[in-house]
């Protein structure tokens, strides 16, 4: 065999690199260009919410079930975003929270114009809750997760309320039950931002 332009040691080094590349799985090589999505969070509440909202992967199914877009796409600057809240107003106003039937399902707008289901949100108005719990001063909770309070006035134009976001469909680097999702963006949203 005649080697032209390269020394024999160069061919040997190239052959060894190609052989090593064949031993590395293809996804591992691709990771240098694009990181794979983070695994979905798990736990009793997250799993239950994911199971019960799986039927809303297509936003049209959520709309048929009575959910409608309110507040545009909620962006939080350096905090990330909350995304697009599709609210079922018939589920709001009582003091009950059902993990299998969230008041709100949340979507993230995608560059191709589609919406990606990223989580759910549970909401209780604060005044009726506080009145019902004036003796024990209890904060609403769902399967051990405490709700967060938003006082009025607020950017949503709502009376004071308690809320619990469950990021069941997209892992949130800052936590599964926090209000803002640091990896959700409203950049692809074409309407009014909130």
N, C-alpha and C positions, 0 to 999 in steps of 0.2 A: 504494500500500500504506500502510495506516495503522498506526502504532506506538503502542500504548497502554501506559502504565505504564513503558516502557523508552525510553531514548534510542536513537537509531540507532546510536551508537557501541557501546552495550552489546550489541545484536544482532550487530553486526559482530564483536565480541570473542568472543561465544559461538559464532558460525559458524566462526571461525578455530580455536577450540579443538576443536570437533567434527571439522573437517576434519583437523586434526593427529592426533587420536585415531584416525582411520580409516587413517592412514599407519603407525601403530605396530602391529606384530603383536600379536595378542591375548595370547600367552604373556608378552610383555614387560610388559603392563599387569597381568597376574595376579601377577607376581613381587612386587608390593608387598604382597600378602596372604600368599603362601606361596612359599617358595624351592623351586625344582625340586631333585630329588635330585641329589647329587653324582655325577659320572660314575664308573663302576666303575674300580678300579685296573687297570693292565695290566702286563705283563711276562711273561717265559717261565714262571716258576713260578706266578704268579697265574692266567694264562690256562689252564695245564694243570690246576690245581686246580678252576677254575670249570668247565672242560669235563668233568672227571671226576665232579664232584658235581652237575651239572645234573639228573641223574636223581633227586636227593633234594630237589627243590623242595617236594614233598609229604612231610611227615614220615612218613606211613604207608609210603612206599616205602623210606625209610631203615630203619624198623623191620622190614620184610619182608627186608631185606638183612642183618639181624643187629645193628643199632644199637639201643641202649636208653638211656633217660635215666638219668644218674647225677649226683649232686651238686646236684639242683634247678636253680635259676637262679643263676649265680655273679655276684655284684655286688661292685664294688670301690669303693663310695663316690665320692669325688671323682675317681677314675680312670676312672669309667664302669663297664662291666661286661664279662663274657665271654659271658654268655648261658647257654643251656641246652645242655649237652654230651651228645650222643647217642653212646655209646661202643660200638664193636664189639670186645668183649673177646677175640675169637678172633684179632684182629690185634695184640694187645699181648703183650709178653713176649719177642719176638725182638729182634735188633739191626738189623733191616731196616726201612727206611722207603721206601714207594712213593708218589710224589706223585699217582698215579692211584687210590690206595686208602687214604685217610686212616684212622687209627685212630678219629678223632672227627669228627663233623659238628656244627656249632654253629648254633643257632636263637635268634631273639629273639622273645619272646612279644608278640603284638599286642593292642590293646585289644578287637578283635572276637573274641578267643579263638583265632585262628589262630597259627601259628608261621611266621616268615620265616627262610629259610636265609640266614645272614650270613657263614659261613666254615667252615674246617676246622682241625683241630688234629692235629699229629703228635706222638707220644709214645714215648720210649725210657726204660726204667728205668736210672737212673744207675749203680748198682753193677755190673751185668753189662757195661755199656758201658765204664766206667772200667777194669775188670779186663781187658777185651779190648784196651784202648788204653793200658795202663800204661806202655808204652815211649815212645809218641809224645804222650801227654796230649792227644789230639785231642778237640775238642768236636764232637758230631754236627752235621752241616749237610745241607741239602737244596738243591741247585742254587745253591750259594753263600751261602745264608742260614743263619747260625749259630743253633742252638737256645739257649733260655734254660734255666737250671737252677733247679729248685725243690727245696730241701733238705727233709729230714724233721726234725722233724715239720712238717706243713703242713696247711692247712685242709681238704684233700681226704682226709686219712688214708692217703695213699699213701707208699710208700718214696720216697726222693729220685729225681727224674726230670728228664729234659730234654724240653722242649716247644717247638714252633714253631707259632704261630697264623698262619694265612693268611686275612686278611679279604678274600676274593675276591668276596663278594656284596653288601657294603655298605662304601663308602669310609670309612676311619677317618682323621679329621683328624690324629691323632697318629702314624700310620704303618701300613703294610700288614702288618708282621710283628711288631708289639708284642703283649704279652699282653693288655692292657686296651684295649677299644674305647670311646673317649670319646663315641660317639653311639649306643651300645647301652644299653638299659635293661631292668631286670627288673621295672619297675613293674606291668606287666600280668600277671605270673606269679602264679598262685593257690596254689602249693604252698610248700614250705619253701625258704627262701633259703639259699645257701651263701656 
